[in-house]
């Protein structure tokens, strides 16, 4: 219980310091200084956004190139492309689903007929 009291006291004190500090800054700081700091923060944010955007573009391009290099290195010439392999895998999954469904239908018929093998 004592810990909870001190955590609550610390939280209230922190909030009070922040609110009073902001009020003091607004009261004593010159308007031009505040405006200049806001403009600098905004331009820094825009610059960081541009840098992050170009980094993501470069990263995605390099990732795609490396994925293509790895696919070419790992696949045998007879296997085709990665897209061909994905298509074959999807068709195989569809066939397996169809076979499971057919097996389920046969089991249902057996249950209806009363066979017990």
Biopython code that builds the backbone (N, CA, C, O; Angstrom):
import numpy as np
from Bio.PDB.StructureBuilder import StructureBuilder

atoms = [
    (1, "UNK", "N", (0.812, -1.187, 0.000)),
    (1, "UNK", "CA", (0.000, 0.000, 0.000)),
    (1, "UNK", "C", (0.864, 1.262, 0.000)),
    (1, "UNK", "O", (0.516, 2.271, -0.613)),
    (2, "UNK", "N", (1.984, 1.182, 0.693)),
    (2, "UNK", "CA", (2.874, 2.337, 0.767)),
    (2, "UNK", "C", (3.473, 2.631, -0.612)),
    (2, "UNK", "O", (3.642, 3.789, -0.993)),
    (3, "UNK", "N", (3.788, 1.570, -1.347)),
    (3, "UNK", "CA", (4.341, 1.771, -2.691)),
    (3, "UNK", "C", (3.339, 2.479, -3.585)),
    (3, "UNK", "O", (3.702, 3.388, -4.332)),
    (4, "UNK", "N", (2.088, 2.072, -3.513)),
    (4, "UNK", "CA", (1.042, 2.690, -4.320)),
    (4, "UNK", "C", (0.909, 4.171, -3.967)),
    (4, "UNK", "O", (0.734, 5.007, -4.853)),
    (5, "UNK", "N", (0.992, 4.496, -2.683)),
    (5, "UNK", "CA", (0.929, 5.893, -2.247)),
    (5, "UNK", "C", (2.060, 6.702, -2.870)),
    (5, "UNK", "O", (1.830, 7.798, -3.383)),
    (6, "UNK", "N", (3.293, 6.163, -2.830)),
    (6, "UNK", "CA", (4.427, 6.915, -3.357)),
    (6, "UNK", "C", (4.399, 7.006, -4.873)),
    (6, "UNK", "O", (4.836, 8.007, -5.441)),
    (7, "UNK", "N", (3.889, 5.970, -5.539)),
    (7, "UNK", "CA", (3.745, 6.044, -7.002)),
    (7, "UNK", "C", (2.732, 7.127, -7.364)),
    (7, "UNK", "O", (2.977, 7.927, -8.267)),
    (8, "UNK", "N", (1.604, 7.157, -6.671)),
    (8, "UNK", "CA", (0.581, 8.178, -6.928)),
    (8, "UNK", "C", (1.119, 9.569, -6.620)),
    (8, "UNK", "O", (0.879, 10.506, -7.381)),
    (9, "UNK", "N", (1.847, 9.715, -5.509)),
    (9, "UNK", "CA", (2.423, 11.012, -5.147)),
    (9, "UNK", "C", (3.422, 11.474, -6.207)),
    (9, "UNK", "O", (3.419, 12.642, -6.597)),
    (10, "UNK", "N", (4.255, 10.582, -6.663)),
    (10, "UNK", "CA", (5.225, 10.932, -7.705)),
    (10, "UNK", "C", (4.546, 11.313, -9.009)),
    (10, "UNK", "O", (4.980, 12.248, -9.682)),
    (11, "UNK", "N", (3.490, 10.605, -9.370)),
    (11, "UNK", "CA", (2.762, 10.921, -10.601)),
    (11, "UNK", "C", (2.122, 12.299, -10.522)),
    (11, "UNK", "O", (2.208, 13.086, -11.465)),
    (12, "UNK", "N", (1.485, 12.586, -9.403)),
    (12, "UNK", "CA", (0.846, 13.901, -9.222)),
    (12, "UNK", "C", (1.903, 15.001, -9.251)),
    (12, "UNK", "O", (1.693, 16.038, -9.881)),
    (13, "UNK", "N", (3.025, 14.794, -8.586)),
    (13, "UNK", "CA", (4.089, 15.803, -8.572)),
    (13, "UNK", "C", (4.642, 16.032, -9.977)),
    (13, "UNK", "O", (4.900, 17.172, -10.362)),
    (14, "UNK", "N", (4.824, 14.964, -10.739)),
    (14, "UNK", "CA", (5.339, 15.091, -12.103)),
    (14, "UNK", "C", (4.374, 15.895, -12.962)),
    (14, "UNK", "O", (4.796, 16.788, -13.698)),
    (15, "UNK", "N", (3.097, 15.590, -12.877)),
    (15, "UNK", "CA", (2.100, 16.312, -13.675)),
    (15, "UNK", "C", (2.071, 17.780, -13.275)),
    (15, "UNK", "O", (1.972, 18.656, -14.134)),
    (16, "UNK", "N", (2.156, 18.054, -11.981)),
    (16, "UNK", "CA", (2.142, 19.449, -11.510)),
    (16, "UNK", "C", (3.355, 20.204, -12.040)),
    (16, "UNK", "O", (3.221, 21.347, -12.478)),
    (17, "UNK", "N", (4.533, 19.592, -12.009)),
    (17, "UNK", "CA", (5.747, 20.245, -12.509)),
    (17, "UNK", "C", (5.624, 20.522, -14.006)),
    (17, "UNK", "O", (6.005, 21.597, -14.469)),
    (18, "UNK", "N", (5.101, 19.571, -14.759)),
    (18, "UNK", "CA", (4.959, 19.764, -16.206)),
    (18, "UNK", "C", (4.002, 20.915, -16.503)),
    (18, "UNK", "O", (4.312, 21.780, -17.321)),
    (19, "UNK", "N", (2.846, 20.932, -15.850)),
    (19, "UNK", "CA", (1.850, 21.986, -16.101)),
    (19, "UNK", "C", (2.406, 23.352, -15.703)),
    (19, "UNK", "O", (2.285, 24.310, -16.465)),
    (20, "UNK", "N", (3.001, 23.453, -14.543)),
    (20, "UNK", "CA", (3.562, 24.736, -14.086)),
    (20, "UNK", "C", (4.740, 25.165, -14.966)),
    (20, "UNK", "O", (4.909, 26.352, -15.245)),
    (21, "UNK", "N", (5.550, 24.201, -15.398)),
    (21, "UNK", "CA", (6.686, 24.527, -16.261)),
    (21, "UNK", "C", (6.241, 25.081, -17.604)),
    (21, "UNK", "O", (6.818, 26.046, -18.105)),
    (22, "UNK", "N", (5.216, 24.471, -18.188)),
    (22, "UNK", "CA", (4.701, 24.984, -19.472)),
    (22, "UNK", "C", (4.138, 26.399, -19.306)),
    (22, "UNK", "O", (4.337, 27.259, -20.164)),
    (23, "UNK", "N", (3.448, 26.626, -18.216)),
    (23, "UNK", "CA", (2.903, 27.968, -17.973)),
    (23, "UNK", "C", (4.030, 28.988, -17.828)),
    (23, "UNK", "O", (3.924, 30.099, -18.348)),
    (24, "UNK", "N", (5.106, 28.629, -17.128)),
    (24, "UNK", "CA", (6.241, 29.539, -16.939)),
    (24, "UNK", "C", (6.928, 29.815, -18.273)),
    (24, "UNK", "O", (7.327, 30.949, -18.538)),
    (25, "UNK", "N", (7.068, 28.805, -19.104)),
    (25, "UNK", "CA", (7.710, 28.994, -20.409)),
    (25, "UNK", "C", (6.870, 29.935, -21.253)),
    (25, "UNK", "O", (7.407, 30.826, -21.910)),
    (26, "UNK", "N", (5.547, 29.744, -21.241)),
    (26, "UNK", "CA", (4.679, 30.631, -22.024)),
    (26, "UNK", "C", (4.742, 32.073, -21.508)),
    (26, "UNK", "O", (4.678, 33.024, -22.287)),
    (27, "UNK", "N", (4.866, 32.216, -20.220)),
    (27, "UNK", "CA", (4.864, 33.555, -19.630)),
    (27, "UNK", "C", (6.172, 34.292, -19.882)),
    (27, "UNK", "O", (6.149, 35.487, -20.176)),
    (28, "UNK", "N", (7.322, 33.609, -19.774)),
    (28, "UNK", "CA", (8.616, 34.299, -19.806)),
    (28, "UNK", "C", (9.365, 34.197, -21.125)),
    (28, "UNK", "O", (10.295, 34.971, -21.351)),
    (29, "UNK", "N", (9.002, 33.287, -21.990)),
    (29, "UNK", "CA", (9.738, 33.128, -23.252)),
    (29, "UNK", "C", (9.263, 34.163, -24.265)),
    (29, "UNK", "O", (8.064, 34.417, -24.381)),
    (30, "UNK", "N", (10.189, 34.753, -24.988)),
    (30, "UNK", "CA", (9.786, 35.700, -26.034)),
    (30, "UNK", "C", (9.055, 34.954, -27.152)),
    (30, "UNK", "O", (9.358, 33.796, -27.440)),
    (31, "UNK", "N", (8.115, 35.612, -27.760)),
    (31, "UNK", "CA", (7.294, 34.988, -28.801)),
    (31, "UNK", "C", (8.146, 34.550, -29.988)),
    (31, "UNK", "O", (7.897, 33.495, -30.570)),
    (32, "UNK", "N", (9.139, 35.341, -30.350)),
    (32, "UNK", "CA", (9.966, 34.974, -31.496)),
    (32, "UNK", "C", (10.771, 33.715, -31.209)),
    (32, "UNK", "O", (10.969, 32.888, -32.099)),
    (33, "UNK", "N", (11.234, 33.563, -29.977)),
    (33, "UNK", "CA", (11.989, 32.371, -29.604)),
    (33, "UNK", "C", (11.102, 31.129, -29.706)),
    (33, "UNK", "O", (11.532, 30.097, -30.220)),
    (34, "UNK", "N", (9.895, 31.229, -29.228)),
    (34, "UNK", "CA", (8.958, 30.115, -29.289)),
    (34, "UNK", "C", (8.620, 29.797, -30.747)),
    (34, "UNK", "O", (8.588, 28.629, -31.135)),
    (35, "UNK", "N", (8.369, 30.824, -31.552)),
    (35, "UNK", "CA", (8.054, 30.626, -32.972)),
    (35, "UNK", "C", (9.233, 29.984, -33.705)),
    (35, "UNK", "O", (9.047, 29.083, -34.522)),
    (36, "UNK", "N", (10.452, 30.456, -33.406)),
    (36, "UNK", "CA", (11.642, 29.904, -34.057)),
    (36, "UNK", "C", (11.838, 28.432, -33.668)),
    (36, "UNK", "O", (12.189, 27.605, -34.511)),
    (37, "UNK", "N", (11.614, 28.117, -32.409)),
    (37, "UNK", "CA", (11.761, 26.731, -31.955)),
    (37, "UNK", "C", (10.700, 25.839, -32.604)),
    (37, "UNK", "O", (10.988, 24.700, -32.975)),
    (38, "UNK", "N", (9.494, 26.346, -32.741)),
    (38, "UNK", "CA", (8.436, 25.562, -33.394)),
    (38, "UNK", "C", (8.757, 25.330, -34.868)),
    (38, "UNK", "O", (8.552, 24.232, -35.385)),
    (39, "UNK", "N", (9.258, 26.358, -35.540)),
    (39, "UNK", "CA", (9.617, 26.218, -36.954)),
    (39, "UNK", "C", (10.770, 25.232, -37.124)),
    (39, "UNK", "O", (10.762, 24.418, -38.047)),
    (40, "UNK", "N", (11.758, 25.302, -36.236)),
    (40, "UNK", "CA", (12.881, 24.372, -36.304)),
    (40, "UNK", "C", (12.416, 22.941, -36.071)),
    (40, "UNK", "O", (12.855, 22.024, -36.766)),
    (41, "UNK", "N", (11.534, 22.744, -35.103)),
    (41, "UNK", "CA", (11.015, 21.405, -34.836)),
    (41, "UNK", "C", (10.226, 20.875, -36.032)),
    (41, "UNK", "O", (10.321, 19.695, -36.372)),
    (42, "UNK", "N", (9.449, 21.747, -36.663)),
    (42, "UNK", "CA", (8.667, 21.317, -37.818)),
    (42, "UNK", "C", (9.573, 20.963, -38.992)),
    (42, "UNK", "O", (9.350, 19.941, -39.642)),
    (43, "UNK", "N", (10.582, 21.772, -39.283)),
    (43, "UNK", "CA", (11.475, 21.469, -40.397)),
    (43, "UNK", "C", (12.295, 20.208, -40.124)),
    (43, "UNK", "O", (12.567, 19.429, -41.037)),
    (44, "UNK", "N", (12.687, 20.013, -38.869)),
    (44, "UNK", "CA", (13.405, 18.790, -38.513)),
    (44, "UNK", "C", (12.515, 17.571, -38.713)),
    (44, "UNK", "O", (12.969, 16.543, -39.214)),
    (45, "UNK", "N", (11.256, 17.684, -38.323)),
    (45, "UNK", "CA", (10.313, 16.589, -38.533)),
    (45, "UNK", "C", (10.125, 16.273, -40.008)),
    (45, "UNK", "O", (10.078, 15.104, -40.389)),
    (46, "UNK", "N", (10.016, 17.298, -40.838)),
    (46, "UNK", "CA", (9.858, 17.076, -42.282)),
    (46, "UNK", "C", (11.105, 16.421, -42.862)),
    (46, "UNK", "O", (11.006, 15.521, -43.696)),
    (47, "UNK", "N", (12.277, 16.869, -42.422)),
    (47, "UNK", "CA", (13.523, 16.273, -42.908)),
    (47, "UNK", "C", (13.607, 14.799, -42.514)),
    (47, "UNK", "O", (13.964, 13.951, -43.332)),
    (48, "UNK", "N", (13.278, 14.498, -41.258)),
    (48, "UNK", "CA", (13.304, 13.109, -40.810)),
    (48, "UNK", "C", (12.308, 12.256, -41.586)),
    (48, "UNK", "O", (12.583, 11.093, -41.884)),
    (49, "UNK", "N", (11.163, 12.822, -41.911)),
    (49, "UNK", "CA", (10.163, 12.088, -42.684)),
    (49, "UNK", "C", (10.689, 11.789, -44.088)),
    (49, "UNK", "O", (10.500, 10.685, -44.598)),
    (50, "UNK", "N", (11.342, 12.762, -44.709)),
    (50, "UNK", "CA", (11.925, 12.540, -46.037)),
    (50, "UNK", "C", (13.021, 11.480, -46.004)),
    (50, "UNK", "O", (13.089, 10.612, -46.875)),
    (51, "UNK", "N", (13.882, 11.562, -44.982)),
    (51, "UNK", "CA", (14.967, 10.586, -44.856)),
    (51, "UNK", "C", (14.398, 9.187, -44.633)),
    (51, "UNK", "O", (14.869, 8.223, -45.237)),
    (52, "UNK", "N", (13.393, 9.071, -43.773)),
    (52, "UNK", "CA", (12.786, 7.765, -43.508)),
    (52, "UNK", "C", (12.114, 7.218, -44.771)),
    (52, "UNK", "O", (12.201, 6.021, -45.047)),
    (53, "UNK", "N", (11.450, 8.080, -45.533)),
    (53, "UNK", "CA", (10.806, 7.636, -46.770)),
    (53, "UNK", "C", (11.819, 7.133, -47.788)),
    (53, "UNK", "O", (11.603, 6.094, -48.413)),
    (54, "UNK", "N", (12.915, 7.852, -47.963)),
    (54, "UNK", "CA", (13.929, 7.405, -48.920)),
    (54, "UNK", "C", (14.612, 6.132, -48.429)),
    (54, "UNK", "O", (14.950, 5.264, -49.234)),
    (55, "UNK", "N", (14.820, 6.010, -47.113)),
    (55, "UNK", "CA", (15.398, 4.786, -46.571)),
    (55, "UNK", "C", (14.495, 3.595, -46.848)),
    (55, "UNK", "O", (14.967, 2.541, -47.275)),
    (56, "UNK", "N", (13.198, 3.756, -46.606)),
    (56, "UNK", "CA", (12.267, 2.655, -46.855)),
    (56, "UNK", "C", (12.234, 2.268, -48.330)),
    (56, "UNK", "O", (12.165, 1.083, -48.657)),
    (57, "UNK", "N", (12.282, 3.245, -49.214)),
    (57, "UNK", "CA", (12.298, 2.948, -50.647)),
    (57, "UNK", "C", (13.558, 2.171, -51.018)),
    (57, "UNK", "O", (13.487, 1.166, -51.725)),
    (58, "UNK", "N", (14.711, 2.641, -50.541)),
    (58, "UNK", "CA", (15.969, 1.947, -50.822)),
    (58, "UNK", "C", (15.966, 0.543, -50.219)),
    (58, "UNK", "O", (16.420, -0.408, -50.855)),
    (59, "UNK", "N", (15.458, 0.413, -49.005)),
    (59, "UNK", "CA", (15.424, -0.888, -48.343)),
    (59, "UNK", "C", (14.552, -1.866, -49.108)),
    (59, "UNK", "O", (14.950, -3.010, -49.326)),
    (60, "UNK", "N", (13.367, -1.430, -49.519)),
    (60, "UNK", "CA", (12.465, -2.320, -50.253)),
    (60, "UNK", "C", (13.063, -2.744, -51.587)),
    (60, "UNK", "O", (12.929, -3.899, -51.991)),
    (61, "UNK", "N", (13.723, -1.815, -52.272)),
    (61, "UNK", "CA", (14.367, -2.150, -53.549)),
    (61, "UNK", "C", (15.476, -3.176, -53.336)),
    (61, "UNK", "O", (15.558, -4.162, -54.068)),
    (62, "UNK", "N", (16.321, -2.952, -52.346)),
    (62, "UNK", "CA", (17.415, -3.884, -52.064)),
    (62, "UNK", "C", (16.879, -5.238, -51.621)),
    (62, "UNK", "O", (17.420, -6.274, -52.008)),
    (63, "UNK", "N", (15.820, -5.243, -50.813)),
    (63, "UNK", "CA", (15.221, -6.499, -50.357)),
    (63, "UNK", "C", (14.684, -7.304, -51.532)),
    (63, "UNK", "O", (14.900, -8.513, -51.610)),
    (64, "UNK", "N", (13.986, -6.638, -52.445)),
    (64, "UNK", "CA", (13.430, -7.338, -53.600)),
    (64, "UNK", "C", (14.531, -7.890, -54.504)),
    (64, "UNK", "O", (14.420, -9.003, -55.019)),
    (65, "UNK", "N", (15.590, -7.108, -54.693)),
    (65, "UNK", "CA", (16.713, -7.587, -55.501)),
    (65, "UNK", "C", (17.371, -8.809, -54.863)),
    (65, "UNK", "O", (17.688, -9.784, -55.545)),
    (66, "UNK", "N", (17.570, -8.743, -53.558)),
    (66, "UNK", "CA", (18.209, -9.871, -52.853)),
    (66, "UNK", "C", (17.316, -11.111, -52.874)),
    (66, "UNK", "O", (17.816, -12.228, -53.009)),
    (67, "UNK", "N", (16.011, -10.929, -52.744)),
    (67, "UNK", "CA", (15.090, -12.065, -52.810)),
    (67, "UNK", "C", (15.163, -12.721, -54.188)),
    (67, "UNK", "O", (15.125, -13.947, -54.298)),
    (68, "UNK", "N", (15.268, -11.908, -55.230)),
    (68, "UNK", "CA", (15.386, -12.465, -56.579)),
    (68, "UNK", "C", (16.708, -13.214, -56.741)),
    (68, "UNK", "O", (16.746, -14.288, -57.341)),
    (69, "UNK", "N", (17.793, -12.644, -56.205)),
    (69, "UNK", "CA", (19.093, -13.319, -56.280)),
    (69, "UNK", "C", (19.048, -14.663, -55.558)),
    (69, "UNK", "O", (19.546, -15.661, -56.078)),
    (70, "UNK", "N", (18.462, -14.696, -54.378)),
    (70, "UNK", "CA", (18.380, -15.948, -53.631)),
    (70, "UNK", "C", (17.513, -16.977, -54.343)),
    (70, "UNK", "O", (17.848, -18.161, -54.381)),
    (71, "UNK", "N", (16.413, -16.529, -54.897)),
    (71, "UNK", "CA", (15.538, -17.450, -55.619)),
    (71, "UNK", "C", (16.266, -18.031, -56.827)),
    (71, "UNK", "O", (16.169, -19.228, -57.094)),
    (72, "UNK", "N", (16.987, -17.198, -57.548)),
    (72, "UNK", "CA", (17.735, -17.690, -58.708)),
    (72, "UNK", "C", (18.832, -18.660, -58.292)),
    (72, "UNK", "O", (19.099, -19.637, -58.991)),
    (73, "UNK", "N", (19.469, -18.391, -57.146)),
    (73, "UNK", "CA", (20.553, -19.254, -56.699)),
    (73, "UNK", "C", (20.037, -20.589, -56.163)),
    (73, "UNK", "O", (20.707, -21.611, -56.311)),
    (74, "UNK", "N", (18.866, -20.593, -55.550)),
    (74, "UNK", "CA", (18.374, -21.804, -54.910)),
    (74, "UNK", "C", (17.537, -22.696, -55.821)),
    (74, "UNK", "O", (17.457, -23.902, -55.588)),
    (75, "UNK", "N", (16.923, -22.140, -56.834)),
    (75, "UNK", "CA", (16.053, -22.927, -57.693)),
    (75, "UNK", "C", (16.843, -23.528, -58.847)),
    (75, "UNK", "O", (17.686, -22.871, -59.459)),
    (76, "UNK", "N", (16.552, -24.777, -59.124)),
    (76, "UNK", "CA", (17.167, -25.428, -60.276)),
    (76, "UNK", "C", (16.497, -24.886, -61.543)),
    (76, "UNK", "O", (15.351, -24.440, -61.498)),
    (77, "UNK", "N", (17.214, -24.924, -62.672)),
    (77, "UNK", "CA", (16.624, -24.405, -63.904)),
    (77, "UNK", "C", (15.330, -25.129, -64.292)),
    (77, "UNK", "O", (14.470, -24.541, -64.947)),
    (78, "UNK", "N", (15.184, -26.388, -63.898)),
    (78, "UNK", "CA", (13.981, -27.138, -64.269)),
    (78, "UNK", "C", (12.776, -26.780, -63.413)),
    (78, "UNK", "O", (11.647, -27.113, -63.772)),
    (79, "UNK", "N", (12.993, -26.109, -62.289)),
    (79, "UNK", "CA", (11.888, -25.772, -61.405)),
    (79, "UNK", "C", (11.104, -24.552, -61.867)),
    (79, "UNK", "O", (9.970, -24.359, -61.430)),
    (80, "UNK", "N", (11.654, -23.753, -62.709)),
    (80, "UNK", "CA", (10.974, -22.553, -63.156)),
    (80, "UNK", "C", (11.188, -21.412, -62.179)),
    (80, "UNK", "O", (12.193, -21.362, -61.469)),
    (81, "UNK", "N", (10.231, -20.499, -62.154)),
    (81, "UNK", "CA", (10.342, -19.335, -61.280)),
    (81, "UNK", "C", (9.635, -19.599, -59.947)),
    (81, "UNK", "O", (8.980, -20.625, -59.761)),
    (82, "UNK", "N", (9.786, -18.655, -59.040)),
    (82, "UNK", "CA", (9.128, -18.766, -57.748)),
    (82, "UNK", "C", (7.613, -18.746, -57.934)),
    (82, "UNK", "O", (6.889, -19.465, -57.246)),
    (83, "UNK", "N", (7.141, -17.923, -58.861)),
    (83, "UNK", "CA", (5.698, -17.865, -59.110)),
    (83, "UNK", "C", (5.170, -19.200, -59.628)),
    (83, "UNK", "O", (4.068, -19.615, -59.272)),
    (84, "UNK", "N", (5.970, -19.882, -60.483)),
    (84, "UNK", "CA", (5.559, -21.206, -60.970)),
    (84, "UNK", "C", (5.441, -22.190, -59.807)),
    (84, "UNK", "O", (4.488, -22.966, -59.737)),
    (85, "UNK", "N", (6.404, -22.153, -58.905)),
    (85, "UNK", "CA", (6.365, -23.050, -57.746)),
    (85, "UNK", "C", (5.157, -22.765, -56.855)),
    (85, "UNK", "O", (4.506, -23.689, -56.368)),
    (86, "UNK", "N", (4.861, -21.479, -56.645)),
    (86, "UNK", "CA", (3.696, -21.123, -55.829)),
    (86, "UNK", "C", (2.408, -21.626, -56.479)),
    (86, "UNK", "O", (1.523, -22.145, -55.799)),
    (87, "UNK", "N", (2.312, -21.470, -57.780)),
    (87, "UNK", "CA", (1.112, -21.921, -58.492)),
    (87, "UNK", "C", (0.957, -23.437, -58.384)),
    (87, "UNK", "O", (-0.144, -23.940, -58.157)),
    (88, "UNK", "N", (2.070, -24.163, -58.548)),
    (88, "UNK", "CA", (1.998, -25.626, -58.424)),
    (88, "UNK", "C", (1.615, -26.038, -57.003)),
    (88, "UNK", "O", (0.853, -26.986, -56.813)),
    (89, "UNK", "N", (2.144, -25.323, -56.006)),
    (89, "UNK", "CA", (1.817, -25.645, -54.627)),
    (89, "UNK", "C", (0.333, -25.396, -54.350)),
    (89, "UNK", "O", (-0.304, -26.189, -53.656)),
    (90, "UNK", "N", (-0.219, -24.317, -54.879)),
    (90, "UNK", "CA", (-1.637, -24.032, -54.690)),
    (90, "UNK", "C", (-2.500, -25.110, -55.335)),
    (90, "UNK", "O", (-3.496, -25.546, -54.759)),
    (91, "UNK", "N", (-2.106, -25.540, -56.546)),
    (91, "UNK", "CA", (-2.875, -26.595, -57.211)),
    (91, "UNK", "C", (-2.782, -27.903, -56.432)),
    (91, "UNK", "O", (-3.761, -28.642, -56.335)),
    (92, "UNK", "N", (-1.614, -28.187, -55.881)),
    (92, "UNK", "CA", (-1.452, -29.401, -55.086)),
    (92, "UNK", "C", (-2.324, -29.330, -53.833)),
    (92, "UNK", "O", (-2.926, -30.325, -53.432)),
    (93, "UNK", "N", (-2.387, -28.148, -53.217)),
    (93, "UNK", "CA", (-3.226, -27.988, -52.032)),
    (93, "UNK", "C", (-4.697, -28.156, -52.399)),
    (93, "UNK", "O", (-5.459, -28.753, -51.639)),
    (94, "UNK", "N", (-5.100, -27.636, -53.554)),
    (94, "UNK", "CA", (-6.485, -27.793, -54.001)),
    (94, "UNK", "C", (-6.815, -29.265, -54.238)),
    (94, "UNK", "O", (-7.898, -29.732, -53.885)),
    (95, "UNK", "N", (-5.876, -29.987, -54.838)),
    (95, "UNK", "CA", (-6.102, -31.421, -55.090)),
    (95, "UNK", "C", (-6.190, -32.190, -53.775)),
    (95, "UNK", "O", (-7.021, -33.086, -53.626)),
    (96, "UNK", "N", (-5.324, -31.834, -52.818)),
    (96, "UNK", "CA", (-5.349, -32.515, -51.522)),
    (96, "UNK", "C", (-6.676, -32.250, -50.804)),
    (96, "UNK", "O", (-7.236, -33.149, -50.178)),
    (97, "UNK", "N", (-7.171, -31.029, -50.896)),
    (97, "UNK", "CA", (-8.460, -30.707, -50.286)),
    (97, "UNK", "C", (-9.571, -31.500, -50.944)),
    (97, "UNK", "O", (-10.460, -32.018, -50.268)),
    (98, "UNK", "N", (-9.520, -31.595, -52.261)),
    (98, "UNK", "CA", (-10.542, -32.355, -52.980)),
    (98, "UNK", "C", (-10.490, -33.832, -52.583)),
    (98, "UNK", "O", (-11.530, -34.468, -52.416)),
    (99, "UNK", "N", (-9.280, -34.375, -52.431)),
    (99, "UNK", "CA", (-9.155, -35.779, -52.039)),
    (99, "UNK", "C", (-9.681, -35.993, -50.618)),
    (99, "UNK", "O", (-10.338, -36.999, -50.351)),
    (100, "UNK", "N", (-9.399, -35.055, -49.702)),
    (100, "UNK", "CA", (-9.918, -35.180, -48.346)),
    (100, "UNK", "C", (-11.440, -35.099, -48.338)),
    (100, "UNK", "O", (-12.106, -35.815, -47.590)),
    (101, "UNK", "N", (-11.978, -34.227, -49.170)),
    (101, "UNK", "CA", (-13.428, -34.100, -49.239)),
    (101, "UNK", "C", (-14.038, -35.382, -49.781)),
    (101, "UNK", "O", (-15.062, -35.852, -49.283)),
    (102, "UNK", "N", (-13.410, -35.941, -50.796)),
    (102, "UNK", "CA", (-13.925, -37.197, -51.369)),
    (102, "UNK", "C", (-13.862, -38.310, -50.326)),
    (102, "UNK", "O", (-14.782, -39.124, -50.244)),
    (103, "UNK", "N", (-12.798, -38.361, -49.531)),
    (103, "UNK", "CA", (-12.678, -39.385, -48.495)),
    (103, "UNK", "C", (-13.754, -39.181, -47.428)),
    (103, "UNK", "O", (-14.316, -40.154, -46.926)),
    (104, "UNK", "N", (-14.048, -37.922, -47.077)),
    (104, "UNK", "CA", (-15.095, -37.646, -46.102)),
    (104, "UNK", "C", (-16.463, -38.079, -46.622)),
    (104, "UNK", "O", (-17.284, -38.599, -45.867)),
    (105, "UNK", "N", (-16.702, -37.863, -47.906)),
    (105, "UNK", "CA", (-17.983, -38.253, -48.494)),
    (105, "UNK", "C", (-18.138, -39.768, -48.442)),
    (105, "UNK", "O", (-19.213, -40.276, -48.124)),
    (106, "UNK", "N", (-17.053, -40.493, -48.757)),
    (106, "UNK", "CA", (-17.115, -41.955, -48.702)),
    (106, "UNK", "C", (-17.392, -42.426, -47.277)),
    (106, "UNK", "O", (-18.173, -43.357, -47.079)),
    (107, "UNK", "N", (-16.767, -41.800, -46.288)),
    (107, "UNK", "CA", (-16.991, -42.167, -44.894)),
    (107, "UNK", "C", (-18.440, -41.908, -44.489)),
    (107, "UNK", "O", (-19.034, -42.696, -43.752)),
    (108, "UNK", "N", (-18.995, -40.827, -44.962)),
    (108, "UNK", "CA", (-20.387, -40.525, -44.640)),
    (108, "UNK", "C", (-21.311, -41.582, -45.239)),
    (108, "UNK", "O", (-22.280, -41.992, -44.601)),
    (109, "UNK", "N", (-21.015, -42.026, -46.466)),
    (109, "UNK", "CA", (-21.835, -43.059, -47.086)),
    (109, "UNK", "C", (-21.757, -44.345, -46.283)),
    (109, "UNK", "O", (-22.760, -45.035, -46.104)),
    (110, "UNK", "N", (-20.558, -44.667, -45.799)),
    (110, "UNK", "CA", (-20.395, -45.879, -45.006)),
    (110, "UNK", "C", (-21.226, -45.803, -43.736)),
    (110, "UNK", "O", (-21.838, -46.792, -43.332)),
    (111, "UNK", "N", (-21.251, -44.630, -43.103)),
    (111, "UNK", "CA", (-22.016, -44.488, -41.875)),
    (111, "UNK", "C", (-23.507, -44.633, -42.141)),
    (111, "UNK", "O", (-24.232, -45.224, -41.341)),
    (112, "UNK", "N", (-23.960, -44.095, -43.262)),
    (112, "UNK", "CA", (-25.376, -44.187, -43.599)),
    (112, "UNK", "C", (-25.779, -45.644, -43.903)),
    (112, "UNK", "O", (-26.892, -46.065, -43.590)),
    (113, "UNK", "N", (-24.857, -46.401, -44.513)),
    (113, "UNK", "CA", (-25.160, -47.779, -44.886)),
    (113, "UNK", "C", (-24.991, -48.732, -43.701)),
    (113, "UNK", "O", (-25.478, -49.862, -43.743)),
    (114, "UNK", "N", (-24.322, -48.295, -42.673)),
    (114, "UNK", "CA", (-24.174, -49.130, -41.491)),
    (114, "UNK", "C", (-23.011, -50.085, -41.556)),
    (114, "UNK", "O", (-22.985, -51.049, -40.792)),
    (115, "UNK", "N", (-22.047, -49.871, -42.427)),
    (115, "UNK", "CA", (-20.870, -50.738, -42.479)),
    (115, "UNK", "C", (-19.975, -50.446, -41.292)),
    (115, "UNK", "O", (-19.881, -49.309, -40.829)),
    (116, "UNK", "N", (-19.319, -51.487, -40.806)),
    (116, "UNK", "CA", (-18.404, -51.288, -39.682)),
    (116, "UNK", "C", (-17.114, -52.031, -39.940)),
    (116, "UNK", "O", (-16.889, -53.110, -39.391)),
    (117, "UNK", "N", (-16.288, -51.469, -40.755)),
    (117, "UNK", "CA", (-14.999, -52.082, -41.067)),
    (117, "UNK", "C", (-13.918, -51.512, -40.219)),
    (117, "UNK", "O", (-12.760, -51.911, -40.344)),
]
sb = StructureBuilder()
sb.init_structure("model")
sb.init_model(0)
sb.init_chain("A")
sb.init_seg("    ")
for serial, (resi, resn, name, xyz) in enumerate(atoms, 1):
    if name == "N":
        sb.init_residue(resn, " ", resi, " ")
    sb.init_atom(name, np.array(xyz, "f"), 0.0, 1.0, " ", f" {name:<3s}", serial, name[0])
structure = sb.get_structure()
